[in-house]
Amino acid sequence: MIYVVEDDKSIRELVAYALGSAGYETESFTSSGEFFAALDAGRARLVLLDIMLPGEDGLAILRRLRESPETAGIPVMIMSALGTELDKVRGLDLGADDYIAKPFGIMEFLARVRALLRRGEPREQLAVRGVVLYPAGRRVEAAGTEVQLTAKEFDLLEYLMRRAGTVVRREELLEAVWGYSGGEETRTVDVHIRSLRLKLGESGAMIRTVRGVGYMAEA
């Protein structure tokens, strides 16, 4: 879970949309009170924090996060219109892991998010024929290059890779990834498989079609 604490609606919605499109789960808040009421330290992978907030500001939130043993290790990126060198130094000295000044480019923003998530990423990884999947960080690499997948594409690929060498029926994939089963909806699986193969490039050949049955990640 990536927590976004930002009182500017347009920025908050843009950040949440960009992260969601990249396959990340997010929750957004406009104030310190809302954020701490909902914070689940066990699920938090990253906090994106504005400084100028109503009531308790972002730096005060950062201090509270760093002072508590339960939240001290959660990565924090400050997103702020306060972009002078002094502002950045102050935020980093208080314990922020990164600081990005507004306005920022979405590509750079997402690259910084990925970098922060990689730092705390557990070692578990799934590797099948040149495709490497990192479950905790929800990252995928094909032939050494990172590939951007939607949330469902990632879940579908992970399900197949965890069962590499085993044929998985379309109906099983539909139920496991989308939560429902039956009928014409199995076409949804086929559409996502085609998209996965396209995004994985030559490495996409590791997903084999078993005609009339389903798909298999070839071990």
Residue frames relative to the residue before (quaternion, step in Angstrom):
aa qw qx qy qz dx dy dz
M 1.0000 0.0000 0.0000 0.0000 0.00 0.00 0.00
I 0.1568 -0.7563 0.6286 0.0911 3.57 -0.95 0.93
Y 0.2183 -0.7831 0.5737 0.1001 3.56 -0.72 1.12
V 0.1383 -0.7812 0.6070 0.0462 3.57 -0.90 1.00
V 0.0447 -0.7865 0.6159 -0.0018 3.59 -0.68 1.12
E 0.2823 0.7477 -0.5223 0.2975 3.55 -0.14 1.35
D 0.2839 -0.8003 0.5038 0.1584 3.61 -0.67 1.05
D 0.5845 0.5488 -0.3802 0.4611 3.60 1.23 -0.23
K 0.4217 -0.7562 0.4404 0.2374 3.58 -0.39 1.26
S 0.6709 0.5123 -0.3159 0.4331 3.60 0.86 -0.91
I 0.6733 0.4701 -0.2963 0.4877 3.59 0.96 -0.84
R 0.6354 0.5429 -0.3277 0.4405 3.57 0.95 -0.88
E 0.6986 0.4610 -0.2745 0.4734 3.58 0.88 -0.92
L 0.6264 0.5349 -0.3372 0.4558 3.59 1.04 -0.72
V 0.6648 0.4993 -0.2966 0.4698 3.57 0.92 -0.94
A 0.6663 0.4994 -0.3070 0.4608 3.59 0.88 -0.91
Y 0.6499 0.5120 -0.3176 0.4633 3.59 1.00 -0.81
A 0.6591 0.5117 -0.3111 0.4550 3.59 0.91 -0.92
L 0.6770 0.4823 -0.2924 0.4728 3.57 0.93 -0.88
G 0.6495 0.5178 -0.3171 0.4577 3.57 0.97 -0.82
S 0.6522 0.5140 -0.3076 0.4646 3.57 1.01 -0.82
A 0.6805 0.4639 -0.2755 0.4957 3.57 1.20 -0.57
G 0.6241 -0.5980 0.3194 0.3884 3.58 1.27 0.14
Y 0.5521 0.6169 -0.3951 0.3982 3.58 1.24 0.22
E 0.3841 -0.6902 0.5647 0.2391 3.54 -1.17 0.68
T 0.0445 -0.8276 0.5593 -0.0192 3.59 -0.81 0.98
E 0.0951 -0.7176 0.6789 0.1231 3.49 -1.43 0.29
S 0.1860 -0.8135 0.5470 0.0658 3.58 -0.88 0.94
F 0.0674 -0.7925 0.6061 -0.0109 3.53 -1.12 0.81
T 0.3618 -0.7462 0.5224 0.1983 3.55 -1.22 0.54
S 0.8022 0.1813 -0.0841 0.5626 3.58 1.23 -0.25
S 0.6798 -0.4851 0.3752 0.4022 3.52 -1.35 0.31
G 0.6549 0.5397 -0.3186 0.4222 3.57 0.91 -0.92
E 0.6601 0.4988 -0.3009 0.4743 3.57 0.91 -0.92
F 0.6639 0.5343 -0.3008 0.4281 3.54 0.92 -0.97
F 0.7325 0.4262 -0.2585 0.4636 3.59 0.68 -1.03
A 0.5949 0.5625 -0.3674 0.4413 3.60 1.15 -0.51
A 0.7598 0.3768 -0.1891 0.4950 3.57 1.09 -0.71
L 0.5001 0.7024 -0.4132 0.2928 3.60 1.19 -0.45
D 0.0673 -0.7536 0.6539 0.0069 3.54 -0.91 1.03
A 0.3321 -0.7954 0.4707 0.1884 3.57 -0.12 1.32
G 0.6445 0.5486 -0.3263 0.4209 3.57 1.07 -0.67
R 0.7279 0.4028 -0.2305 0.5048 3.59 1.16 -0.55
A 0.5627 0.6406 -0.3827 0.3557 3.59 1.19 -0.48
R 0.1209 -0.7925 0.5955 0.0513 3.55 -0.81 1.05
L 0.7912 -0.0366 0.0571 0.6078 3.57 1.20 -0.53
V 0.1558 -0.7517 0.6323 0.1047 3.56 -1.18 0.71
L 0.1543 -0.7585 0.6293 0.0701 3.57 -0.88 1.04
L 0.0577 -0.8697 0.4819 -0.0900 3.51 -0.38 1.32
D 0.2784 -0.7182 0.6163 0.1638 3.54 -0.87 1.03
I 0.4490 -0.6816 0.4984 0.2923 3.60 -1.16 0.48
M 0.7657 0.3604 -0.1979 0.4946 3.57 0.74 -1.05
L 0.1533 0.7881 -0.5653 0.1891 3.53 -0.01 1.40
P 0.5621 -0.5750 0.4461 0.3929 3.61 -1.15 0.39
G 0.7897 0.2327 -0.1915 0.5344 3.58 -0.94 0.84
E 0.8213 -0.0780 0.1064 0.5550 3.56 -0.78 -1.05
D 0.3237 -0.7809 0.4988 0.1914 3.60 -0.62 1.07
G 0.7347 -0.4618 0.2867 0.4059 3.54 -1.32 0.22
L 0.6392 0.5237 -0.3389 0.4498 3.58 1.01 -0.70
A 0.6285 0.5154 -0.3337 0.4774 3.59 1.07 -0.67
I 0.6182 0.5250 -0.3358 0.4789 3.58 1.06 -0.75
L 0.6374 0.5359 -0.3184 0.4528 3.57 0.96 -0.90
R 0.6415 0.5205 -0.3244 0.4608 3.59 0.93 -0.86
R 0.6630 0.5084 -0.3073 0.4556 3.58 0.90 -0.91
L 0.6398 0.5231 -0.3258 0.4592 3.57 0.99 -0.80
R 0.7138 0.4629 -0.2582 0.4578 3.57 0.90 -0.92
E 0.6596 0.5230 -0.3109 0.4412 3.59 1.12 -0.56
S 0.6789 0.4722 -0.2916 0.4808 3.59 1.16 -0.48
P 0.4852 -0.6784 0.4644 0.2978 3.62 -0.78 0.97
E 0.6445 0.5498 -0.3248 0.4205 3.60 1.07 -0.68
T 0.7986 0.2891 -0.1300 0.5116 3.58 1.08 -0.71
A 0.4232 0.7490 -0.4422 0.2537 3.59 1.26 -0.14
G 0.7357 0.4435 -0.2405 0.4519 3.58 1.05 -0.68
I 0.4829 0.6654 -0.4478 0.3514 3.61 1.24 -0.02
P 0.4327 -0.6939 0.5002 0.2847 3.64 -0.74 0.94
V 0.0991 -0.7917 0.6022 0.0273 3.56 -1.05 0.85
M 0.0773 -0.7590 0.6444 0.0520 3.56 -0.98 0.91
I 0.2822 -0.7413 0.5852 0.1684 3.56 -0.86 0.98
M 0.0942 -0.7471 0.6562 0.0483 3.55 -1.05 0.91
S 0.2023 0.8229 -0.4994 0.1802 3.59 -0.30 1.15
A 0.4840 -0.6329 0.5235 0.3018 3.53 -1.26 0.56
L 0.5674 0.5491 -0.3843 0.4784 3.57 1.30 -0.19
G 0.0695 0.8796 -0.4594 0.1018 3.54 0.12 1.31
T 0.3911 0.7138 -0.5040 0.2891 3.60 1.15 0.37
E 0.6641 -0.4938 0.3707 0.4216 3.56 -1.25 0.33
L 0.6436 0.5306 -0.3228 0.4473 3.58 0.98 -0.83
D 0.6317 0.5294 -0.3295 0.4606 3.59 1.00 -0.82
K 0.6750 0.4992 -0.2943 0.4567 3.56 0.91 -0.93
V 0.6466 0.5182 -0.3185 0.4604 3.57 0.95 -0.89
R 0.6450 0.5300 -0.3218 0.4466 3.56 0.95 -0.87
G 0.6803 0.4916 -0.2919 0.4586 3.57 0.88 -0.92
L 0.6733 0.4891 -0.2933 0.4707 3.56 0.94 -0.87
D 0.6494 0.5198 -0.3172 0.4554 3.58 1.02 -0.77
L 0.6600 0.4972 -0.3063 0.4726 3.58 1.15 -0.56
G 0.6932 -0.5125 0.2645 0.4324 3.58 1.26 -0.03
A 0.4167 0.6855 -0.4962 0.3321 3.60 1.21 0.19
D 0.4160 -0.7125 0.5103 0.2428 3.57 -1.08 0.74
D 0.7831 -0.0051 0.0063 0.6218 3.57 1.22 -0.45
Y 0.1471 -0.7705 0.6172 0.0618 3.55 -1.27 0.47
I 0.0027 0.7961 -0.6044 0.0303 3.57 -0.66 1.09
A 0.3352 -0.7682 0.5185 0.1695 3.56 -0.80 1.07
K 0.3841 -0.6926 0.5636 0.2349 3.56 -1.09 0.79
P 0.5657 -0.2293 -0.7920 0.0042 1.51 -2.04 1.47
F 0.1642 -0.7933 0.5798 0.0871 3.58 -1.07 0.68
G 0.5162 -0.6246 0.4907 0.3204 3.54 -1.27 0.46
I 0.5446 -0.6489 0.4228 0.3219 3.58 -0.95 0.85
M 0.6355 0.5316 -0.3483 0.4384 3.62 0.95 -0.76
E 0.6598 0.4822 -0.3088 0.4866 3.59 0.95 -0.84
F 0.6261 0.5522 -0.3303 0.4405 3.57 0.96 -0.87
L 0.6953 0.4663 -0.2789 0.4704 3.59 0.82 -0.98
A 0.6142 0.5393 -0.3488 0.4585 3.60 1.06 -0.68
R 0.6566 0.4975 -0.3084 0.4757 3.59 1.00 -0.80
V 0.6172 0.5354 -0.3382 0.4668 3.58 1.04 -0.76
R 0.6652 0.5006 -0.3075 0.4609 3.59 0.86 -0.93
A 0.6428 0.5300 -0.3258 0.4468 3.58 0.98 -0.83
L 0.6668 0.4930 -0.3052 0.4682 3.59 0.94 -0.84
L 0.6619 0.5026 -0.3120 0.4603 3.57 0.96 -0.80
R 0.6239 0.5485 -0.3451 0.4368 3.58 1.05 -0.68
R 0.5979 0.5992 -0.3665 0.3863 3.59 1.03 -0.74
G 0.7881 0.2989 -0.1560 0.5149 3.55 0.95 -0.87
E 0.3915 0.7588 -0.4482 0.2649 3.53 1.26 0.22
P 0.4437 -0.6717 0.5184 0.2885 3.60 -0.83 0.91
R 0.6186 -0.6073 0.3705 0.3334 3.54 -1.21 0.49
E 0.4824 0.6855 -0.4520 0.3049 3.60 1.15 -0.32
Q 0.1414 0.7647 -0.6209 0.0981 3.52 -0.97 0.89
L 0.2690 -0.7277 0.6082 0.1677 3.52 -1.22 0.60
A 0.0340 -0.8116 0.5828 -0.0204 3.57 -0.82 0.98
V 0.1024 0.7750 -0.6140 0.1093 3.55 -0.79 1.08
R 0.8599 -0.1785 0.0945 0.4688 3.56 -0.65 1.18
G 0.8049 -0.3167 0.1450 0.4804 3.54 0.65 1.10
V 0.6428 0.4561 -0.3252 0.5225 3.58 1.30 -0.06
V 0.0644 -0.7917 0.6075 0.0013 3.57 -0.77 1.07
L 0.0907 -0.8028 0.5893 0.0021 3.56 -0.79 1.10
Y 0.1794 -0.7708 0.6071 0.0722 3.57 -0.91 1.03
P 0.3391 -0.7977 0.4563 0.2011 3.62 -0.12 1.24
A 0.6987 0.4841 -0.2966 0.4353 3.60 0.77 -0.96
G 0.7475 0.3904 -0.2125 0.4937 3.56 0.93 -0.88
R 0.2950 -0.7783 0.4921 0.2552 3.56 1.36 -0.18
R 0.4296 0.6659 -0.4769 0.3801 3.52 0.90 1.07
V 0.1043 -0.7718 0.6248 0.0551 3.52 -1.21 0.63
E 0.0867 -0.7679 0.6327 0.0498 3.54 -1.06 0.83
A 0.0901 -0.7680 0.6323 0.0482 3.55 -1.06 0.80
A 0.8280 -0.0560 -0.0214 0.5576 3.56 -0.63 1.16
G 0.7366 -0.4517 0.2245 0.4506 3.56 1.00 0.87
T 0.6677 0.4671 -0.2980 0.4971 3.59 1.28 -0.04
E 0.4542 -0.6931 0.4849 0.2797 3.57 -0.86 0.95
V 0.1892 -0.7830 0.5896 0.0590 3.53 -1.01 0.97
Q 0.3096 -0.7531 0.5533 0.1759 3.58 -0.87 0.95
L 0.0339 -0.8046 0.5921 -0.0296 3.56 -0.66 1.17
T 0.4985 -0.5904 0.5214 0.3621 3.55 -1.25 0.37
A 0.6960 -0.4709 0.3273 0.4321 3.58 -1.26 0.27
K 0.6940 0.4677 -0.2838 0.4681 3.60 0.88 -0.89
E 0.6141 0.5325 -0.3514 0.4646 3.60 1.02 -0.69
F 0.6466 0.5123 -0.3216 0.4648 3.57 0.96 -0.85
D 0.6754 0.4998 -0.3008 0.4511 3.59 0.83 -0.99
L 0.6432 0.5238 -0.3150 0.4611 3.57 1.01 -0.80
L 0.6722 0.4886 -0.2972 0.4701 3.57 0.89 -0.92
E 0.6456 0.5174 -0.3291 0.4551 3.59 0.94 -0.84
Y 0.6406 0.5319 -0.3315 0.4436 3.59 0.92 -0.86
L 0.6806 0.4796 -0.2901 0.4718 3.58 0.92 -0.87
M 0.6854 0.4975 -0.2982 0.4402 3.58 0.90 -0.91
R 0.6320 0.5167 -0.3404 0.4667 3.60 1.08 -0.58
R 0.7371 0.3228 -0.2019 0.5583 3.57 1.26 -0.29
A 0.1314 0.8377 -0.5180 0.1126 3.56 1.16 0.65
G 0.7810 0.2905 -0.2457 0.4952 3.53 -0.92 0.98
T 0.6890 0.4222 -0.2615 0.5278 3.57 1.33 -0.12
V 0.4096 -0.6926 0.5335 0.2606 3.57 -0.94 0.86
V 0.1276 -0.7877 0.6012 0.0437 3.57 -0.85 1.04
R 0.4210 -0.7248 0.4899 0.2394 3.56 -0.72 1.08
R 0.6191 -0.5563 0.4094 0.3736 3.55 -1.18 0.62
E 0.6489 0.5353 -0.3200 0.4359 3.57 0.95 -0.89
E 0.6424 0.5153 -0.3220 0.4669 3.58 1.03 -0.75
L 0.6493 0.5104 -0.3137 0.4685 3.58 0.97 -0.84
L 0.6408 0.5372 -0.3213 0.4445 3.56 0.97 -0.87
E 0.6928 0.4648 -0.2770 0.4767 3.57 0.93 -0.87
A 0.6918 0.4984 -0.2880 0.4360 3.59 0.91 -0.91
V 0.7690 0.3758 -0.1901 0.4809 3.59 0.90 -0.92
W 0.7925 0.3003 -0.1508 0.5090 3.59 0.93 -0.86
G 0.4569 -0.7291 0.4177 0.2918 3.57 1.25 -0.27
Y 0.7357 0.3030 -0.2504 0.5516 3.59 1.17 0.39
S 0.2578 -0.7973 0.5357 0.1040 3.55 -1.18 0.35
G 0.7391 0.5180 -0.3081 0.3008 3.46 -1.45 0.15
G 0.8882 0.2075 -0.1173 0.3927 3.43 -1.48 0.37
E 0.8492 -0.1978 0.1593 0.4629 3.45 -1.26 -0.69
E 0.5347 0.6627 -0.3994 0.3397 3.58 1.20 -0.43
T 0.5103 0.6416 -0.4351 0.3722 3.62 1.18 -0.26
R 0.5202 0.6269 -0.4198 0.4002 3.59 1.22 -0.30
T 0.5470 0.6125 -0.3868 0.4195 3.57 1.18 -0.56
V 0.6334 0.5262 -0.3240 0.4657 3.57 1.00 -0.84
D 0.6669 0.5146 -0.3072 0.4427 3.58 0.85 -0.95
V 0.6423 0.5262 -0.3195 0.4565 3.58 0.97 -0.86
H 0.6934 0.4682 -0.2812 0.4700 3.59 0.90 -0.89
I 0.6031 0.5404 -0.3589 0.4641 3.59 1.08 -0.62
R 0.6437 0.5153 -0.3266 0.4620 3.59 0.94 -0.84
S 0.6537 0.5104 -0.3077 0.4663 3.57 0.97 -0.86
L 0.6335 0.5329 -0.3247 0.4574 3.58 0.99 -0.84
R 0.6629 0.5088 -0.3084 0.4544 3.57 0.83 -0.96
L 0.6476 0.5240 -0.3166 0.4536 3.55 0.96 -0.86
K 0.7042 0.4694 -0.2709 0.4586 3.57 0.85 -0.96
L 0.6823 0.4831 -0.2867 0.4678 3.59 1.08 -0.68
G 0.3801 -0.7471 0.4746 0.2686 3.60 1.23 -0.17
E 0.8309 -0.1193 0.1084 0.5326 3.57 -0.97 -0.84
S 0.6197 0.5590 -0.3413 0.4325 3.58 1.11 -0.65
G 0.5370 0.6516 -0.3948 0.3622 3.58 1.22 -0.37
A 0.5274 0.6415 -0.4023 0.3853 3.57 1.25 -0.30
M 0.5428 0.6255 -0.4058 0.3867 3.59 1.23 -0.27
I 0.6346 0.4587 -0.3358 0.5235 3.59 1.26 -0.25
R 0.1033 -0.8318 0.5453 0.0074 3.56 -0.34 1.27
T 0.3596 -0.7139 0.5617 0.2136 3.55 -1.03 0.84
V 0.1376 -0.7432 0.6491 0.0858 3.56 -0.95 0.93
R 0.3929 -0.7885 0.4202 0.2175 3.52 -0.05 1.38
G 0.8376 0.1843 -0.1635 0.4876 3.54 -0.92 0.98
V 0.7237 0.4045 -0.2370 0.5065 3.58 1.27 -0.12
G 0.6780 -0.4456 0.3488 0.4692 3.56 0.45 -1.21
Y 0.6052 -0.5555 0.4351 0.3685 3.55 -1.01 -0.85
M 0.1123 -0.7795 0.6132 0.0612 3.52 -1.31 0.43
A 0.3231 -0.6787 0.6181 0.2300 3.54 -1.10 0.75
E 0.3295 -0.7786 0.5007 0.1858 3.57 -0.45 1.21
A 0.3476 -0.7569 0.5210 0.1866 3.56 -0.67 1.11
